[in-house]
Amino acid sequence: MRERYLLVPKSRQLTITWLFCGLYLWEALIFPSRRTFIQNKKEADSENNIKRALTIHERLPGWMREWQPCKYTYCHLDFPRSRSEIRGVPAGAHHVRGFTASGVFVDEAAFVDDMDQTLAAIRPALGKIGK
């Protein structure tokens, strides 16, 4: 969580995707006004990652879910009390360009076409403190 940019070579057995969905969920629960994007090659894969974060939220103790409720819609988790959100988006630079982001998680980046253009769009979206 301290690293600004992080590339994690992974295999399916490491559950790194679950880890990052959980870390960005934690940020949305604890810190105010966070906007995180989870980007995959396809929108359906981004939706699956949003559902991973939702699954983690649903398994939190009841008092935590009541303290920080979560509203789910397709490819989107909204946390009204913290004014934070997690959005799932498909690959492509135009899906993050023009937004301000606290974090962007590009899952399976090796399979994303034109990843150099996506990274070029992500950096300005992150500003000086995004990850």
URNOR-V319205 format. One record per residue. N is the residue number from 1. PSI is psi in whole degrees, 0 to 359 (* if undefined). OMEGA is omega in degrees with one decimal (999 if undefined). Layout:
BEGIN
n = [N;N]
psi = [PSI;PSI]
omega = [OMEGA;OMEGA]
END
This chain:
BEGIN
n = [1;2;3;4;5;6;7;8;9;10;11;12;13;14;15;16;17;18;19;20;21;22;23;24;25;26;27;28;29;30;31;32;33;34;35;36;37;38;39;40;41;42;43;44;45;46;47;48;49;50;51;52;53;54;55;56;57;58;59;60;61;62;63;64;65;66;67;68;69;70;71;72;73;74;75;76;77;78;79;80;81;82;83;84;85;86;87;88;89;90;91;92;93;94;95;96;97;98;99;100;101;102;103;104;105;106;107;108;109;110;111;112;113;114;115;116;117;118;119;120;121;122;123;124;125;126;127;128;129;130;131]
psi = [344;339;137;312;135;128;123;106;133;165;166;333;350;348;37;323;314;318;311;326;319;320;317;330;314;313;317;327;320;319;141;151;46;137;113;140;133;115;133;170;317;150;323;324;324;320;319;322;325;318;330;312;320;318;317;315;317;338;2;157;149;319;328;319;323;322;321;81;161;132;126;133;169;125;27;132;131;136;91;322;321;354;35;163;155;125;136;129;151;170;154;133;326;347;342;344;135;352;160;129;141;330;151;124;111;107;136;52;334;339;3;124;146;44;330;321;324;315;322;329;328;317;310;328;329;344;217;344;351;162;*]
omega = [179.5;-176.6;178.8;177.2;-176.2;175.0;-177.4;171.7;-172.9;169.1;-176.1;-176.1;-176.1;-178.1;179.3;179.2;177.0;-179.3;-177.5;173.9;177.5;179.5;178.9;172.2;178.3;178.4;-179.2;179.9;-169.5;-172.2;-178.5;169.9;176.0;173.1;-179.0;174.6;171.4;-173.4;175.7;179.1;-179.3;178.2;179.8;177.2;175.2;176.6;177.7;178.5;173.4;178.8;173.8;178.7;177.8;177.9;177.7;179.3;-178.8;-178.8;174.5;175.4;-176.4;-178.2;178.3;178.4;178.5;179.7;-179.3;-179.4;-176.6;175.5;-178.3;162.9;-176.2;178.2;-177.4;169.5;-179.3;-179.9;-171.7;-176.4;179.6;-176.6;-180.0;177.8;172.9;-178.6;172.6;-179.0;175.0;179.4;177.5;-176.7;-174.8;-179.4;177.4;-179.6;178.0;177.8;168.1;-175.5;171.7;-179.7;174.2;177.0;177.0;-178.1;-179.6;-176.9;-179.8;-177.9;-179.5;176.5;177.1;-179.0;178.5;176.9;177.3;178.2;178.5;177.8;-177.7;-174.9;178.2;179.0;-178.4;-179.2;-177.0;-175.5;-179.9;-177.8;999]
END
